[in-house]
Amino acid sequence: MVKGVTRRVIVVKSPDRRLFEQAIFIVKEEAFSAQGVTARQVLEEAQRVADGYIRRNTGPGRWFRRIPGPVYGLAGAGAATLVWALALFL
């Protein structure tokens, strides 16, 4: 069903096409009038959000987020034990 409402839309093309071709942002009606934001600022924010999404979902950071929290605790405890043992015996 098509509704007769006009929306402001920003389409950002992805610099890395492995995840998506483009991102579509629907801008709030009051974004330009109430807060004194320019169209350029809205476009820059949309590009920043799209780039941030790519950075968060690719590369080594993605692998680290998959590790459960208790594993980090065990690794920290192991590292602290190793440092304590080295300090004690050296």
Biopython code that builds the backbone (N, CA, C, O; Angstrom):
import numpy as np
from Bio.PDB.StructureBuilder import StructureBuilder

atoms = [
    (1, "MET", "N", (0.844, -1.172, 0.000)),
    (1, "MET", "CA", (0.000, 0.000, 0.000)),
    (1, "MET", "C", (0.893, 1.239, 0.000)),
    (1, "MET", "O", (1.860, 1.314, 0.757)),
    (2, "VAL", "N", (0.573, 2.182, -0.828)),
    (2, "VAL", "CA", (1.345, 3.416, -0.932)),
    (2, "VAL", "C", (0.572, 4.521, -0.237)),
    (2, "VAL", "O", (-0.616, 4.725, -0.489)),
    (3, "LYS", "N", (1.258, 5.223, 0.634)),
    (3, "LYS", "CA", (0.629, 6.302, 1.378)),
    (3, "LYS", "C", (1.102, 7.623, 0.786)),
    (3, "LYS", "O", (2.259, 7.729, 0.379)),
    (4, "GLY", "N", (0.260, 8.605, 0.730)),
    (4, "GLY", "CA", (0.590, 9.888, 0.118)),
    (4, "GLY", "C", (1.353, 10.817, 1.038)),
    (4, "GLY", "O", (0.888, 11.921, 1.325)),
    (5, "VAL", "N", (2.502, 10.397, 1.500)),
    (5, "VAL", "CA", (3.311, 11.214, 2.395)),
    (5, "VAL", "C", (4.681, 11.412, 1.760)),
    (5, "VAL", "O", (5.293, 10.469, 1.260)),
    (6, "THR", "N", (5.140, 12.635, 1.788)),
    (6, "THR", "CA", (6.453, 12.936, 1.244)),
    (6, "THR", "C", (7.481, 12.874, 2.361)),
    (6, "THR", "O", (7.277, 13.438, 3.437)),
    (7, "ARG", "N", (8.580, 12.191, 2.103)),
    (7, "ARG", "CA", (9.661, 12.064, 3.078)),
    (7, "ARG", "C", (10.954, 12.551, 2.460)),
    (7, "ARG", "O", (11.161, 12.430, 1.253)),
    (8, "ARG", "N", (11.823, 13.102, 3.292)),
    (8, "ARG", "CA", (13.164, 13.463, 2.847)),
    (8, "ARG", "C", (14.054, 12.249, 3.066)),
    (8, "ARG", "O", (14.104, 11.685, 4.159)),
    (9, "VAL", "N", (14.744, 11.863, 2.025)),
    (9, "VAL", "CA", (15.557, 10.654, 2.065)),
    (9, "VAL", "C", (16.965, 10.980, 1.629)),
    (9, "VAL", "O", (17.174, 11.760, 0.700)),
    (10, "ILE", "N", (17.941, 10.376, 2.307)),
    (10, "ILE", "CA", (19.345, 10.488, 1.905)),
    (10, "ILE", "C", (19.814, 9.090, 1.541)),
    (10, "ILE", "O", (19.645, 8.152, 2.320)),
    (11, "VAL", "N", (20.400, 8.950, 0.370)),
    (11, "VAL", "CA", (20.949, 7.677, -0.077)),
    (11, "VAL", "C", (22.465, 7.812, -0.110)),
    (11, "VAL", "O", (23.007, 8.667, -0.811)),
    (12, "VAL", "N", (23.147, 6.957, 0.659)),
    (12, "VAL", "CA", (24.606, 6.981, 0.725)),
    (12, "VAL", "C", (25.117, 5.719, 0.067)),
    (12, "VAL", "O", (24.756, 4.615, 0.475)),
    (13, "LYS", "N", (25.959, 5.866, -0.953)),
    (13, "LYS", "CA", (26.548, 4.705, -1.613)),
    (13, "LYS", "C", (27.708, 4.201, -0.774)),
    (13, "LYS", "O", (28.471, 4.985, -0.209)),
    (14, "SER", "N", (27.831, 2.893, -0.700)),
    (14, "SER", "CA", (28.836, 2.278, 0.151)),
    (14, "SER", "C", (30.202, 2.291, -0.515)),
    (14, "SER", "O", (30.320, 1.966, -1.697)),
    (15, "PRO", "N", (31.252, 2.671, 0.245)),
    (15, "PRO", "CA", (32.602, 2.590, -0.308)),
    (15, "PRO", "C", (33.093, 1.144, -0.377)),
    (15, "PRO", "O", (33.991, 0.837, -1.161)),
    (16, "ASP", "N", (32.517, 0.254, 0.430)),
    (16, "ASP", "CA", (32.890, -1.150, 0.458)),
    (16, "ASP", "C", (31.645, -1.961, 0.134)),
    (16, "ASP", "O", (30.772, -2.104, 0.991)),
    (17, "ARG", "N", (31.540, -2.483, -1.051)),
    (17, "ARG", "CA", (30.315, -3.134, -1.516)),
    (17, "ARG", "C", (30.170, -4.580, -1.047)),
    (17, "ARG", "O", (29.261, -5.279, -1.494)),
    (18, "ARG", "N", (31.041, -5.039, -0.163)),
    (18, "ARG", "CA", (30.896, -6.409, 0.342)),
    (18, "ARG", "C", (29.668, -6.546, 1.221)),
    (18, "ARG", "O", (29.032, -7.600, 1.233)),
    (19, "LEU", "N", (29.324, -5.500, 1.956)),
    (19, "LEU", "CA", (28.202, -5.589, 2.893)),
    (19, "LEU", "C", (26.900, -5.047, 2.320)),
    (19, "LEU", "O", (25.851, -5.676, 2.460)),
    (20, "PHE", "N", (26.958, -3.896, 1.680)),
    (20, "PHE", "CA", (25.745, -3.324, 1.099)),
    (20, "PHE", "C", (26.112, -2.378, -0.034)),
    (20, "PHE", "O", (27.227, -1.858, -0.096)),
    (21, "GLU", "N", (25.151, -2.165, -0.929)),
    (21, "GLU", "CA", (25.374, -1.254, -2.055)),
    (21, "GLU", "C", (25.120, 0.190, -1.665)),
    (21, "GLU", "O", (25.868, 1.094, -2.037)),
    (22, "GLN", "N", (24.044, 0.391, -0.904)),
    (22, "GLN", "CA", (23.711, 1.743, -0.487)),
    (22, "GLN", "C", (22.905, 1.703, 0.800)),
    (22, "GLN", "O", (22.254, 0.707, 1.114)),
    (23, "ALA", "N", (22.959, 2.792, 1.529)),
    (23, "ALA", "CA", (22.186, 2.929, 2.761)),
    (23, "ALA", "C", (21.175, 4.047, 2.558)),
    (23, "ALA", "O", (21.499, 5.097, 2.002)),
    (24, "ILE", "N", (19.966, 3.819, 3.007)),
    (24, "ILE", "CA", (18.899, 4.811, 2.847)),
    (24, "ILE", "C", (18.511, 5.328, 4.228)),
    (24, "ILE", "O", (18.140, 4.553, 5.109)),
    (25, "PHE", "N", (18.599, 6.637, 4.408)),
    (25, "PHE", "CA", (18.253, 7.282, 5.664)),
    (25, "PHE", "C", (17.014, 8.137, 5.446)),
    (25, "PHE", "O", (16.962, 8.939, 4.513)),
    (26, "ILE", "N", (16.020, 7.965, 6.303)),
    (26, "ILE", "CA", (14.818, 8.794, 6.256)),
    (26, "ILE", "C", (14.995, 9.887, 7.305)),
    (26, "ILE", "O", (15.110, 9.601, 8.497)),
    (27, "VAL", "N", (15.016, 11.129, 6.857)),
    (27, "VAL", "CA", (15.315, 12.274, 7.717)),
    (27, "VAL", "C", (14.028, 12.756, 8.381)),
    (27, "VAL", "O", (12.982, 12.843, 7.738)),
    (28, "LYS", "N", (14.115, 13.066, 9.664)),
    (28, "LYS", "CA", (12.963, 13.608, 10.375)),
    (28, "LYS", "C", (12.565, 14.953, 9.770)),
    (28, "LYS", "O", (13.411, 15.715, 9.301)),
    (29, "GLU", "N", (11.277, 15.223, 9.790)),
    (29, "GLU", "CA", (10.763, 16.470, 9.232)),
    (29, "GLU", "C", (11.335, 17.692, 9.931)),
    (29, "GLU", "O", (11.663, 18.681, 9.277)),
    (30, "GLU", "N", (11.459, 17.636, 11.257)),
    (30, "GLU", "CA", (11.913, 18.792, 12.016)),
    (30, "GLU", "C", (13.431, 18.921, 12.077)),
    (30, "GLU", "O", (13.940, 19.841, 12.717)),
    (31, "ALA", "N", (14.158, 18.030, 11.435)),
    (31, "ALA", "CA", (15.623, 18.055, 11.515)),
    (31, "ALA", "C", (16.197, 19.359, 10.956)),
    (31, "ALA", "O", (17.161, 19.892, 11.507)),
    (32, "PHE", "N", (15.631, 19.865, 9.893)),
    (32, "PHE", "CA", (16.172, 21.065, 9.270)),
    (32, "PHE", "C", (15.645, 22.346, 9.904)),
    (32, "PHE", "O", (16.388, 23.319, 10.038)),
    (33, "SER", "N", (14.386, 22.360, 10.292)),
    (33, "SER", "CA", (13.797, 23.603, 10.771)),
    (33, "SER", "C", (14.015, 23.854, 12.262)),
    (33, "SER", "O", (14.410, 24.955, 12.647)),
    (34, "ALA", "N", (13.771, 22.876, 13.087)),
    (34, "ALA", "CA", (13.792, 23.098, 14.532)),
    (34, "ALA", "C", (15.194, 23.252, 15.101)),
    (34, "ALA", "O", (15.404, 24.060, 16.006)),
    (35, "GLN", "N", (16.152, 22.497, 14.592)),
    (35, "GLN", "CA", (17.463, 22.486, 15.213)),
    (35, "GLN", "C", (18.512, 23.268, 14.428)),
    (35, "GLN", "O", (19.673, 23.306, 14.836)),
    (36, "GLY", "N", (18.145, 23.875, 13.346)),
    (36, "GLY", "CA", (19.077, 24.687, 12.573)),
    (36, "GLY", "C", (20.191, 23.891, 11.919)),
    (36, "GLY", "O", (21.305, 24.391, 11.766)),
    (37, "VAL", "N", (19.904, 22.668, 11.534)),
    (37, "VAL", "CA", (20.895, 21.801, 10.906)),
    (37, "VAL", "C", (20.838, 22.000, 9.394)),
    (37, "VAL", "O", (19.757, 22.086, 8.810)),
    (38, "THR", "N", (22.008, 22.073, 8.769)),
    (38, "THR", "CA", (22.046, 22.238, 7.314)),
    (38, "THR", "C", (21.976, 20.873, 6.634)),
    (38, "THR", "O", (22.221, 19.835, 7.249)),
    (39, "ALA", "N", (21.639, 20.907, 5.367)),
    (39, "ALA", "CA", (21.568, 19.678, 4.582)),
    (39, "ALA", "C", (22.941, 19.011, 4.510)),
    (39, "ALA", "O", (23.038, 17.784, 4.523)),
    (40, "ARG", "N", (23.979, 19.801, 4.437)),
    (40, "ARG", "CA", (25.343, 19.256, 4.390)),
    (40, "ARG", "C", (25.692, 18.507, 5.678)),
    (40, "ARG", "O", (26.327, 17.454, 5.627)),
    (41, "GLN", "N", (25.284, 19.042, 6.825)),
    (41, "GLN", "CA", (25.549, 18.378, 8.105)),
    (41, "GLN", "C", (24.807, 17.043, 8.193)),
    (41, "GLN", "O", (25.349, 16.063, 8.705)),
    (42, "VAL", "N", (23.583, 17.005, 7.699)),
    (42, "VAL", "CA", (22.811, 15.766, 7.704)),
    (42, "VAL", "C", (23.462, 14.737, 6.797)),
    (42, "VAL", "O", (23.545, 13.563, 7.157)),
    (43, "LEU", "N", (23.926, 15.156, 5.624)),
    (43, "LEU", "CA", (24.603, 14.247, 4.703)),
    (43, "LEU", "C", (25.899, 13.719, 5.302)),
    (43, "LEU", "O", (26.190, 12.528, 5.189)),
    (44, "GLU", "N", (26.676, 14.582, 5.935)),
    (44, "GLU", "CA", (27.926, 14.148, 6.567)),
    (44, "GLU", "C", (27.664, 13.153, 7.689)),
    (44, "GLU", "O", (28.411, 12.187, 7.846)),
    (45, "GLU", "N", (26.616, 13.378, 8.466)),
    (45, "GLU", "CA", (26.262, 12.447, 9.545)),
    (45, "GLU", "C", (25.850, 11.090, 8.972)),
    (45, "GLU", "O", (26.229, 10.052, 9.513)),
    (46, "ALA", "N", (25.085, 11.089, 7.892)),
    (46, "ALA", "CA", (24.677, 9.833, 7.258)),
    (46, "ALA", "C", (25.903, 9.070, 6.740)),
    (46, "ALA", "O", (25.984, 7.851, 6.891)),
    (47, "GLN", "N", (26.843, 9.776, 6.138)),
    (47, "GLN", "CA", (28.065, 9.124, 5.657)),
    (47, "GLN", "C", (28.890, 8.585, 6.818)),
    (47, "GLN", "O", (29.465, 7.502, 6.716)),
    (48, "ARG", "N", (28.954, 9.333, 7.928)),
    (48, "ARG", "CA", (29.704, 8.888, 9.099)),
    (48, "ARG", "C", (29.092, 7.622, 9.687)),
    (48, "ARG", "O", (29.814, 6.701, 10.071)),
    (49, "VAL", "N", (27.775, 7.573, 9.759)),
    (49, "VAL", "CA", (27.093, 6.397, 10.298)),
    (49, "VAL", "C", (27.321, 5.183, 9.399)),
    (49, "VAL", "O", (27.582, 4.087, 9.895)),
    (50, "ALA", "N", (27.225, 5.366, 8.093)),
    (50, "ALA", "CA", (27.443, 4.257, 7.164)),
    (50, "ALA", "C", (28.883, 3.755, 7.242)),
    (50, "ALA", "O", (29.115, 2.546, 7.235)),
    (51, "ASP", "N", (29.851, 4.666, 7.317)),
    (51, "ASP", "CA", (31.255, 4.262, 7.442)),
    (51, "ASP", "C", (31.507, 3.545, 8.764)),
    (51, "ASP", "O", (32.258, 2.571, 8.808)),
    (52, "GLY", "N", (30.888, 4.015, 9.832)),
    (52, "GLY", "CA", (31.029, 3.364, 11.127)),
    (52, "GLY", "C", (30.477, 1.952, 11.117)),
    (52, "GLY", "O", (31.041, 1.055, 11.743)),
    (53, "TYR", "N", (29.381, 1.754, 10.412)),
    (53, "TYR", "CA", (28.801, 0.417, 10.306)),
    (53, "TYR", "C", (29.769, -0.527, 9.615)),
    (53, "TYR", "O", (29.938, -1.671, 10.038)),
    (54, "ILE", "N", (30.402, -0.052, 8.557)),
    (54, "ILE", "CA", (31.357, -0.888, 7.836)),
    (54, "ILE", "C", (32.541, -1.234, 8.723)),
    (54, "ILE", "O", (32.980, -2.384, 8.756)),
    (55, "ARG", "N", (33.064, -0.243, 9.446)),
    (55, "ARG", "CA", (34.218, -0.493, 10.328)),
    (55, "ARG", "C", (33.882, -1.474, 11.445)),
    (55, "ARG", "O", (34.707, -2.315, 11.802)),
    (56, "ARG", "N", (32.676, -1.370, 11.997)),
    (56, "ARG", "CA", (32.289, -2.261, 13.088)),
    (56, "ARG", "C", (32.069, -3.693, 12.616)),
    (56, "ARG", "O", (32.234, -4.626, 13.402)),
    (57, "ASN", "N", (31.708, -3.888, 11.373)),
    (57, "ASN", "CA", (31.328, -5.215, 10.902)),
    (57, "ASN", "C", (32.344, -5.866, 9.975)),
    (57, "ASN", "O", (32.051, -6.894, 9.365)),
    (58, "THR", "N", (33.511, -5.296, 9.863)),
    (58, "THR", "CA", (34.582, -5.909, 9.081)),
    (58, "THR", "C", (35.877, -5.819, 9.866)),
    (58, "THR", "O", (35.982, -5.035, 10.810)),
    (59, "GLY", "N", (36.849, -6.604, 9.488)),
    (59, "GLY", "CA", (38.172, -6.520, 10.097)),
    (59, "GLY", "C", (38.284, -7.221, 11.430)),
    (59, "GLY", "O", (37.386, -7.963, 11.827)),
    (60, "PRO", "N", (39.395, -6.988, 12.128)),
    (60, "PRO", "CA", (39.668, -7.708, 13.377)),
    (60, "PRO", "C", (38.710, -7.362, 14.512)),
    (60, "PRO", "O", (38.487, -8.198, 15.388)),
    (61, "GLY", "N", (38.149, -6.184, 14.528)),
    (61, "GLY", "CA", (37.226, -5.802, 15.591)),
    (61, "GLY", "C", (36.006, -6.706, 15.639)),
    (61, "GLY", "O", (35.470, -6.968, 16.715)),
    (62, "ARG", "N", (35.568, -7.180, 14.496)),
    (62, "ARG", "CA", (34.414, -8.064, 14.423)),
    (62, "ARG", "C", (34.703, -9.385, 15.139)),
    (62, "ARG", "O", (33.834, -9.929, 15.820)),
    (63, "TRP", "N", (35.913, -9.894, 14.985)),
    (63, "TRP", "CA", (36.291, -11.156, 15.609)),
    (63, "TRP", "C", (36.315, -11.027, 17.129)),
    (63, "TRP", "O", (35.860, -11.927, 17.835)),
    (64, "PHE", "N", (36.849, -9.902, 17.641)),
    (64, "PHE", "CA", (36.932, -9.707, 19.082)),
    (64, "PHE", "C", (35.557, -9.593, 19.726)),
    (64, "PHE", "O", (35.393, -10.007, 20.874)),
    (65, "ARG", "N", (34.574, -9.053, 19.038)),
    (65, "ARG", "CA", (33.230, -8.925, 19.602)),
    (65, "ARG", "C", (32.531, -10.269, 19.740)),
    (65, "ARG", "O", (31.570, -10.382, 20.500)),
    (66, "ARG", "N", (32.988, -11.285, 19.025)),
    (66, "ARG", "CA", (32.374, -12.607, 19.119)),
    (66, "ARG", "C", (32.837, -13.387, 20.347)),
    (66, "ARG", "O", (32.209, -14.377, 20.722)),
    (67, "ILE", "N", (33.919, -12.954, 20.969)),
    (67, "ILE", "CA", (34.444, -13.652, 22.140)),
    (67, "ILE", "C", (33.547, -13.347, 23.345)),
    (67, "ILE", "O", (33.278, -12.181, 23.633)),
    (68, "PRO", "N", (33.084, -14.379, 24.045)),
    (68, "PRO", "CA", (32.223, -14.138, 25.214)),
    (68, "PRO", "C", (32.979, -13.429, 26.336)),
    (68, "PRO", "O", (34.199, -13.555, 26.441)),
    (69, "GLY", "N", (32.269, -12.698, 27.159)),
    (69, "GLY", "CA", (32.855, -11.941, 28.255)),
    (69, "GLY", "C", (33.673, -12.770, 29.234)),
    (69, "GLY", "O", (34.758, -12.336, 29.621)),
    (70, "PRO", "N", (33.201, -13.955, 29.656)),
    (70, "PRO", "CA", (33.987, -14.749, 30.589)),
    (70, "PRO", "C", (35.376, -15.139, 30.061)),
    (70, "PRO", "O", (36.309, -15.322, 30.842)),
    (71, "VAL", "N", (35.506, -15.262, 28.758)),
    (71, "VAL", "CA", (36.815, -15.585, 28.181)),
    (71, "VAL", "C", (37.787, -14.432, 28.431)),
    (71, "VAL", "O", (38.962, -14.663, 28.720)),
    (72, "TYR", "N", (37.306, -13.200, 28.321)),
    (72, "TYR", "CA", (38.159, -12.049, 28.625)),
    (72, "TYR", "C", (38.580, -12.070, 30.097)),
    (72, "TYR", "O", (39.723, -11.750, 30.424)),
    (73, "GLY", "N", (37.660, -12.446, 30.976)),
    (73, "GLY", "CA", (37.985, -12.542, 32.389)),
    (73, "GLY", "C", (39.051, -13.602, 32.655)),
    (73, "GLY", "O", (39.985, -13.369, 33.423)),
    (74, "LEU", "N", (38.913, -14.758, 32.026)),
    (74, "LEU", "CA", (39.910, -15.824, 32.186)),
    (74, "LEU", "C", (41.265, -15.400, 31.634)),
    (74, "LEU", "O", (42.301, -15.678, 32.238)),
    (75, "ALA", "N", (41.257, -14.724, 30.482)),
    (75, "ALA", "CA", (42.518, -14.253, 29.896)),
    (75, "ALA", "C", (43.184, -13.216, 30.807)),
    (75, "ALA", "O", (44.403, -13.231, 30.974)),
    (76, "GLY", "N", (42.399, -12.331, 31.387)),
    (76, "GLY", "CA", (42.959, -11.345, 32.314)),
    (76, "GLY", "C", (43.514, -11.993, 33.566)),
    (76, "GLY", "O", (44.578, -11.610, 34.051)),
    (77, "ALA", "N", (42.790, -12.978, 34.092)),
    (77, "ALA", "CA", (43.274, -13.687, 35.278)),
    (77, "ALA", "C", (44.559, -14.448, 34.965)),
    (77, "ALA", "O", (45.484, -14.466, 35.778)),
    (78, "GLY", "N", (44.620, -15.069, 33.806)),
    (78, "GLY", "CA", (45.835, -15.782, 33.405)),
    (78, "GLY", "C", (47.020, -14.842, 33.243)),
    (78, "GLY", "O", (48.136, -15.160, 33.653)),
    (79, "ALA", "N", (46.771, -13.687, 32.644)),
    (79, "ALA", "CA", (47.847, -12.704, 32.461)),
    (79, "ALA", "C", (48.325, -12.166, 33.812)),
    (79, "ALA", "O", (49.524, -11.983, 34.021)),
    (80, "ALA", "N", (47.388, -11.916, 34.722)),
    (80, "ALA", "CA", (47.773, -11.427, 36.057)),
    (80, "ALA", "C", (48.577, -12.484, 36.810)),
    (80, "ALA", "O", (49.542, -12.158, 37.500)),
    (81, "THR", "N", (48.183, -13.736, 36.680)),
    (81, "THR", "CA", (48.918, -14.827, 37.321)),
    (81, "THR", "C", (50.319, -14.945, 36.749)),
    (81, "THR", "O", (51.277, -15.147, 37.495)),
    (82, "LEU", "N", (50.447, -14.822, 35.451)),
    (82, "LEU", "CA", (51.752, -14.892, 34.804)),
    (82, "LEU", "C", (52.657, -13.753, 35.265)),
    (82, "LEU", "O", (53.831, -13.973, 35.564)),
    (83, "VAL", "N", (52.125, -12.555, 35.324)),
    (83, "VAL", "CA", (52.915, -11.411, 35.781)),
    (83, "VAL", "C", (53.320, -11.605, 37.242)),
    (83, "VAL", "O", (54.463, -11.327, 37.605)),
    (84, "TRP", "N", (52.404, -12.076, 38.078)),
    (84, "TRP", "CA", (52.708, -12.323, 39.500)),
    (84, "TRP", "C", (53.806, -13.387, 39.637)),
    (84, "TRP", "O", (54.738, -13.226, 40.424)),
    (85, "ALA", "N", (53.686, -14.482, 38.860)),
    (85, "ALA", "CA", (54.690, -15.547, 38.934)),
    (85, "ALA", "C", (56.059, -15.070, 38.478)),
    (85, "ALA", "O", (57.073, -15.414, 39.085)),
    (86, "LEU", "N", (56.093, -14.283, 37.418)),
    (86, "LEU", "CA", (57.374, -13.750, 36.927)),
    (86, "LEU", "C", (57.994, -12.810, 37.958)),
    (86, "LEU", "O", (59.209, -12.814, 38.158)),
    (87, "ALA", "N", (57.159, -12.010, 38.606)),
    (87, "ALA", "CA", (57.685, -11.072, 39.614)),
    (87, "ALA", "C", (58.172, -11.813, 40.843)),
    (87, "ALA", "O", (59.134, -11.383, 41.479)),
    (88, "LEU", "N", (57.537, -12.901, 41.185)),
    (88, "LEU", "CA", (57.892, -13.664, 42.374)),
    (88, "LEU", "C", (59.205, -14.438, 42.171)),
    (88, "LEU", "O", (60.037, -14.497, 43.075)),
    (89, "PHE", "N", (59.382, -15.017, 41.004)),
    (89, "PHE", "CA", (60.539, -15.876, 40.765)),
    (89, "PHE", "C", (61.708, -15.177, 40.123)),
    (89, "PHE", "O", (62.766, -15.791, 39.988)),
    (90, "LEU", "N", (61.588, -13.961, 39.729)),
    (90, "LEU", "CA", (62.727, -13.243, 39.123)),
    (90, "LEU", "C", (63.379, -12.298, 40.071)),
    (90, "LEU", "O", (64.345, -11.627, 39.707)),
]
sb = StructureBuilder()
sb.init_structure("model")
sb.init_model(0)
sb.init_chain("A")
sb.init_seg("    ")
for serial, (resi, resn, name, xyz) in enumerate(atoms, 1):
    if name == "N":
        sb.init_residue(resn, " ", resi, " ")
    sb.init_atom(name, np.array(xyz, "f"), 0.0, 1.0, " ", f" {name:<3s}", serial, name[0])
structure = sb.get_structure()
